[in-house]
Amino acid sequence: MLASVPSEALTGLEGHPVDVEADVVAAAPTFSIVGLPDAAVQESRERVRAAIVNSSFEFPSRRITVNLAPADLRKEGPSFDLPVALALLQATGQVPSVDRARGIAAVGELGLDGGVRCVTGALAVAEGVHRRGVAGLVVPAQNAAEAALVAGLAVYPVRDLRQAAAVFAAGGAGADRAAPVDAAALLSTPPSGDVDWSDIAGQGQVKRALEVAVAGAHNVLMSGPPGAGKTMFARRLPGIMPPMSLDEAIAVTRVHSVAGLLPAGAALIVRRPLRAPHHTISSAGLVGGGATPRPGEVSLAHLGVLFLDEFPEFRLSALEGLRQPLEDGDVTISRALTSVRFPARIMLVAAMNPCPCGFRGDLERECTCPSYRVRQYGSRLSGPLLDRIDLRVEVPRLASQERRVLDLEDTSEVVRARVTAARERQLARLSGTGAYANAHMTVRHVRRLCRLDPDAVRLLDRAYEQLHLSARACDRVVKVAQTIADLAGEEAIAASHVAEGLTYRAHGAGSHGG
């Protein structure tokens, strides 16, 4: 007999339709899987055999051929275990193969006892199944909440093979469905945690610079001695960023689900991510890659913050790999058989010491680094990479009396309200351009949308000549100045806005005109 169960294969973040076909004939017992399966899919034969027997079904002693169509698409991972088992049960008549059951797809890994285990990428699979026009999807119970984010798709959570077989036998009729997710309620949940912007004492100039950076989604480089508070600032930045929209939350959840980082049973990531990889990370770990392309830290920080502490200590190949995502907002990874693209619209926050010992320019401790070591340390960052960083901020060590003075009025909630108002002005101005923040404007957007008054134009022209700015650097100064104007609620960019933007361009270790 022949039976077929719809399923889905993932390439990067995209789902592709797969039909799991099972053919069982009276011949010498064999069990083969064809259709370009990888090793994990080939191993499913033993998992499926044990799961069927231990679920009190009969495993056929005949020639079994399972085809994963289309045959030219590579199939990876254990998520095909459940549809293979269900197709075999249909082909042997143990589960009715009727028209109403053909509108249900399945995905899941099987344990030897017949239990159904969670898989990665369930949200992307559910989206692909829904686009295909399939009415329902059987998923592991741990993946049901994220799959239920797809409106209009009936999601059937199951814990074992017998439960999945019952859903198919009834064509979904009377089976338990996952409850719809109230995404609005999740997104409106107040932020949790014990970190707040008001925890930071003093550092008014740094706070102002980082507020500008967050308001326009600008990349920023902080330089200062150890213990000055660079990490403290970075870890509080997501708390002052605008709340995520539903589309943004789904985009972030999709990446984390494919990477296997979505907690079991979780439906939606509602807080902007903060990723802080160690400086020993490989290029593939930072940007993404591997034999089977996987999202790297830059994609896991999509629509959030990528914090790179000890910036010059990262491998040169890893840092240079950031140039494309910082410019384009995505990462393209090409392999011999496939090419995938991961989103990477991030705010890069980098931190470094001013010299190898960390105390160059410090008022309390003397720097012990020879001048050539200082130059060597700064030269680890290439000009093209630094050119993609809009703000460079010096974070000085606080005096003892300043450490005890907290500004309890500038809480994360208050700063977030100012930032959100500025971002809304940007969204209105950038409507229809594809950009959602000033940092993402193209050259054409800057020329067409940023209005500089005559004094601002003259100041920018003088800076171009005297500071030897590149054309790209000038555009970035204008973007920052536009963000400063947005925070002030002003339409035109004034000379004062350009002057403040220029100070952020000149400050920080490794700063240069280009």
SULJO-V108672 format. One record per residue. RES is the residue in one letter. SS is DSSP state (A for helix, B for strand, O for the rest). PSI is psi in degrees with one decimal (* if undefined). D_CENTER is the distance of its C-alpha to the mean C-alpha in whole Angstrom. Layout:
RES;SS;PSI;D_CENTER  RES;SS;PSI;D_CENTER
This chain:
M;O;158.0;44  L;B;135.8;41  A;B;159.1;38  S;B;138.6;35  V;B;127.4;31  P;B;145.3;28  S;B;-165.3;25  E;B;138.6;22  A;B;145.0;20  L;B;134.4;17  T;B;105.6;16  G;O;-120.4;12  L;O;3.6;11  E;B;135.0;14  G;B;145.1;17  H;B;133.1;21  P;B;136.2;24  V;B;132.3;26  D;B;121.3;30  V;B;106.0;31  E;B;133.8;34  A;B;131.0;37  D;B;123.1;41  V;B;119.2;43  V;B;156.8;47  A;O;100.3;50  A;O;-178.7;50  A;O;134.2;49  P;O;119.5;46  T;B;162.0;43  F;B;106.4;40  S;B;146.3;37  I;B;125.3;34  V;B;169.3;34  G;O;34.6;31  L;O;51.8;29  P;B;150.0;28  D;O;-175.1;26  A;A;-39.3;28  A;A;-37.2;26  V;A;-40.0;27  Q;A;-38.6;31  E;O;-15.0;31  S;A;-19.6;30  R;A;-45.1;34  E;A;-37.2;35  R;A;-42.5;32  V;A;-43.4;34  R;A;-50.0;37  A;A;-40.0;37  A;A;-40.7;35  I;A;-46.4;38  V;A;-44.6;41  N;A;-5.0;39  S;O;14.8;39  S;O;25.0;42  F;O;169.8;42  E;O;127.6;44  F;O;125.9;42  P;O;134.9;44  S;O;65.2;47  R;O;-176.1;46  R;B;118.9;45  I;B;127.6;41  T;B;123.4;39  V;B;125.6;35  N;B;130.0;34  L;B;100.9;30  A;B;140.7;30  P;O;149.4;29  A;O;-14.6;31  D;O;3.8;29  L;O;124.5;25  R;O;133.3;24  K;B;130.0;24  E;O;149.1;22  G;O;172.3;21  P;A;7.0;23  S;A;-10.1;22  F;A;-1.8;25  D;A;-51.2;28  L;A;-49.1;28  P;A;-31.8;29  V;A;-45.9;31  A;A;-42.5;33  L;A;-37.9;34  A;A;-38.9;35  L;A;-41.3;37  L;A;-35.3;39  Q;A;-42.2;39  A;A;-27.1;41  T;O;6.2;43  G;O;9.3;44  Q;O;-19.9;43  V;O;128.8;40  P;O;135.1;42  S;O;86.7;40  V;O;164.7;41  D;A;-40.6;39  R;A;-24.1;37  A;A;-15.3;35  R;A;-12.7;34  G;A;17.0;32  I;B;127.6;30  A;B;169.3;27  A;B;149.4;26  V;O;140.2;23  G;O;153.6;24  E;B;141.9;25  L;B;139.1;28  G;O;165.3;30  L;O;-24.5;34  D;O;1.5;35  G;O;-2.3;33  G;B;150.0;31  V;B;123.3;27  R;B;156.0;24  C;O;156.8;21  V;O;167.0;18  T;O;152.2;15  G;O;25.3;13  A;A;-34.3;16  L;A;-46.2;14  A;A;-36.8;14  V;A;-45.7;17  A;A;-40.4;19  E;A;-42.4;17  G;A;-42.7;19  V;A;-41.9;22  H;A;-42.4;23  R;A;-32.3;23  R;A;-16.8;25  G;O;7.5;27  V;O;137.5;28  A;O;-31.0;29  G;B;162.7;27  L;B;125.4;25  V;B;123.3;26  V;B;159.7;23  P;B;146.5;23  A;A;-33.3;24  Q;A;-20.3;21  N;A;-0.3;19  A;A;-39.3;21  A;A;-44.8;19  E;A;-37.0;16  A;A;-30.5;18  A;O;-7.2;20  L;O;-22.3;18  V;O;107.9;19  A;O;139.1;22  G;O;-0.6;25  L;O;125.8;24  A;B;120.0;27  V;B;124.1;25  Y;B;105.1;27  P;B;133.5;26  V;B;153.2;28  R;O;-15.6;29  D;B;172.6;31  L;A;-37.6;33  R;A;-40.0;36  Q;A;-40.5;34  A;A;-40.9;32  A;A;-36.1;35  A;A;-38.3;37  V;A;-45.4;34  F;A;-37.8;35  A;A;-35.1;38  A;O;2.1;38  G;O;25.5;36  G;O;-11.6;34  A;O;126.1;37  G;O;-3.3;37  A;O;150.3;34  D;O;134.2;32  R;O;151.4;29  A;O;138.0;26  A;O;142.8;26  P;O;145.7;24  V;O;128.3;21  D;O;81.8;22  A;A;-36.2;19  A;A;-40.5;20  A;A;-39.4;22  L;A;-42.8;19  L;A;-25.4;17  S;O;-1.2;20  T;O;129.6;21  P;O;145.4;21  P;O;139.9;19  S;O;166.3;20  G;O;167.4;21  D;O;22.2;24  V;O;137.5;22  D;O;152.0;23  W;A;-32.4;24  S;A;-8.1;28  D;A;-19.8;27  I;O;122.4;28  A;B;140.3;31  G;O;-143.7;32  Q;O;44.2;30  G;A;-40.8;31  Q;A;-37.7;30  V;A;-42.1;27  K;A;-43.1;26  R;A;-45.2;27  A;A;-42.1;25  L;A;-30.9;21  E;A;-41.8;22  V;A;-44.0;23  A;A;-46.3;19  V;A;-39.2;17  A;A;-34.5;19  G;A;6.7;19  A;O;37.7;15  H;O;146.7;17  N;O;147.0;16  V;B;143.7;19  L;B;121.2;21  M;B;136.1;23  S;B;133.2;26  G;O;167.0;28  P;O;162.4;30  P;O;138.4;29  G;O;5.4;29  A;O;-17.0;29  G;O;14.6;26  K;A;-45.0;23  T;A;-37.8;21  M;A;-43.0;22  F;A;-48.5;21  A;A;-41.1;17  R;A;-13.7;17  R;A;-5.1;18  L;A;-43.0;16  P;A;-28.3;14  G;A;-17.1;17  I;A;5.8;18  M;O;153.9;16  P;O;146.4;16  P;O;149.8;16  M;O;143.6;13  S;O;170.9;15  L;A;-42.2;15  D;A;-40.4;13  E;A;-43.2;10  A;A;-40.0;10  I;A;-38.8;10  A;A;-42.0;7  V;A;-42.8;5  T;A;-39.5;8  R;A;-44.1;8  V;A;-46.7;5  H;A;-32.4;6  S;A;-45.7;10  V;A;-34.2;10  A;O;-5.3;9  G;O;22.6;12  L;O;3.2;11  L;O;124.3;11  P;O;143.0;15  A;O;130.9;18  G;O;-9.5;19  A;O;146.0;16  A;O;-40.4;16  L;O;138.9;13  I;O;119.4;10  V;O;-3.9;12  R;O;141.0;12  R;O;134.4;9  P;O;150.8;7  L;B;115.4;10  R;B;131.5;9  A;O;74.3;13  P;O;154.3;14  H;O;153.5;17  H;O;-7.9;19  T;O;2.3;20  I;O;147.0;17  S;O;169.2;18  S;A;-41.8;17  A;A;-36.3;15  G;A;-33.1;13  L;A;-48.2;12  V;A;-27.0;11  G;B;155.9;11  G;B;-149.3;14  G;O;167.9;17  A;O;-44.9;20  T;O;107.7;18  P;O;128.3;15  R;B;151.9;11  P;B;138.8;8  G;O;-173.0;9  E;A;-32.9;8  V;A;-30.2;7  S;A;-33.2;4  L;A;-20.4;3  A;O;10.3;4  H;O;128.7;3  L;O;16.6;7  G;O;-144.0;8  V;B;130.0;10  L;B;110.7;10  F;B;118.3;13  L;B;98.4;16  D;O;153.5;19  E;O;52.8;22  F;A;-47.6;21  P;A;-13.2;24  E;A;-12.2;23  F;O;152.1;20  R;O;141.6;22  L;A;-41.3;23  S;A;-36.2;21  A;A;-44.1;17  L;A;-42.0;18  E;A;-26.3;19  G;O;-15.1;16  L;A;-14.5;14  R;A;-41.8;17  Q;A;-51.6;15  P;A;-33.3;12  L;A;-31.5;14  E;A;-42.1;16  D;A;-20.0;15  G;O;11.4;11  D;B;169.5;10  V;B;128.6;11  T;B;123.6;14  I;B;119.7;15  S;B;134.8;19  R;O;174.1;21  A;O;-37.8;25  L;O;-11.0;24  T;O;163.9;21  S;B;126.4;18  V;B;154.9;15  R;B;130.2;12  F;B;142.4;8  P;B;148.9;7  A;O;50.4;6  R;O;93.2;8  I;O;164.7;8  M;B;112.6;11  L;B;125.8;13  V;B;111.0;15  A;B;149.7;18  A;B;143.1;21  M;B;158.8;24  N;O;155.2;28  P;O;-15.0;30  C;O;172.6;32  P;O;-38.9;32  C;O;-22.4;34  G;O;-1.2;32  F;O;19.4;35  R;O;124.2;36  G;O;-0.7;37  D;O;140.3;37  L;O;-15.1;40  E;O;-31.3;41  R;O;146.6;40  E;O;138.2;41  C;O;135.2;39  T;O;9.2;40  C;O;131.2;39  P;O;155.0;41  S;A;-36.4;40  Y;A;-31.0;39  R;A;-36.5;36  V;A;-45.4;35  R;A;-40.8;35  Q;A;-39.8;33  Y;A;-45.9;31  G;A;-27.8;29  S;O;-6.1;30  R;O;-18.0;27  L;O;121.7;25  S;O;155.8;25  G;A;-47.2;26  P;A;-33.9;24  L;A;-46.0;21  L;A;-29.5;23  D;O;-18.7;23  R;O;4.7;20  I;O;119.5;20  D;O;-36.9;22  L;B;136.0;23  R;B;120.9;25  V;B;132.5;26  E;B;129.2;28  V;O;97.3;28  P;O;161.1;32  R;O;137.5;33  L;O;146.2;35  A;O;157.5;38  S;O;-39.0;39  Q;O;-28.5;40  E;A;-27.3;37  R;A;-17.9;35  R;A;0.9;37  V;O;109.2;36  L;B;140.3;33  D;O;89.4;33  L;O;-8.9;32  E;O;-32.4;32  D;O;70.3;29  T;O;169.5;27  S;A;-37.8;23  E;A;-41.9;24  V;A;-46.8;26  V;A;-39.1;24  R;A;-35.4;21  A;A;-41.7;24  R;A;-43.1;25  V;A;-42.7;21  T;A;-40.2;21  A;A;-42.3;24  A;A;-39.0;24  R;A;-34.4;20  E;A;-36.3;22  R;A;-39.3;25  Q;A;-44.0;22  L;A;-38.7;21  A;A;-41.7;25  R;A;-34.9;26  L;O;7.7;23  S;O;128.2;23  G;O;-1.9;23  T;O;-17.6;22  G;O;-13.4;18  A;O;148.2;17  Y;O;6.4;16  A;O;159.4;17  N;A;-35.5;20  A;A;-22.3;18  H;A;7.8;17  M;O;142.1;21  T;O;174.3;22  V;A;-41.2;26  R;A;-40.2;27  H;A;-42.9;26  V;A;-44.7;27  R;A;-36.7;30  R;A;-32.9;31  L;A;-22.1;29  C;O;115.2;29  R;O;112.7;33  L;B;134.8;35  D;O;166.1;38  P;A;-41.1;41  D;A;-37.9;41  A;A;-39.3;37  V;A;-44.8;38  R;A;-41.2;40  L;A;-41.7;38  L;A;-38.0;36  D;A;-42.0;38  R;A;-40.7;40  A;A;-38.3;37  Y;A;-41.6;36  E;A;-45.9;39  Q;A;-33.6;40  L;O;-0.2;36  H;O;46.3;36  L;O;146.3;33  S;O;168.0;31  A;A;-38.3;30  R;A;-40.9;27  A;A;-39.1;27  C;A;-43.5;29  D;A;-37.8;27  R;A;-35.1;24  V;A;-41.4;27  V;A;-40.5;28  K;A;-44.7;24  V;A;-42.3;24  A;A;-37.6;28  Q;A;-39.0;27  T;A;-40.9;24  I;A;-41.2;27  A;A;-38.4;29  D;A;-39.6;27  L;A;-31.5;27  A;A;-6.2;31  G;O;25.1;31  E;O;143.5;33  E;O;-48.1;32  A;O;148.6;34  I;B;119.7;33  A;O;168.7;36  A;A;-35.3;37  S;A;-34.5;36  H;A;-42.0;32  V;A;-40.6;32  A;A;-43.1;34  E;A;-40.8;31  G;A;-37.1;29  L;A;-34.5;31  T;A;-36.5;31  Y;A;-26.3;27  R;A;-32.1;28  A;A;-25.7;31  H;O;163.6;30  G;O;150.8;28  A;O;141.4;29  G;O;8.9;29  S;O;148.7;29  H;O;169.8;31  G;O;-37.7;32  G;O;*;30
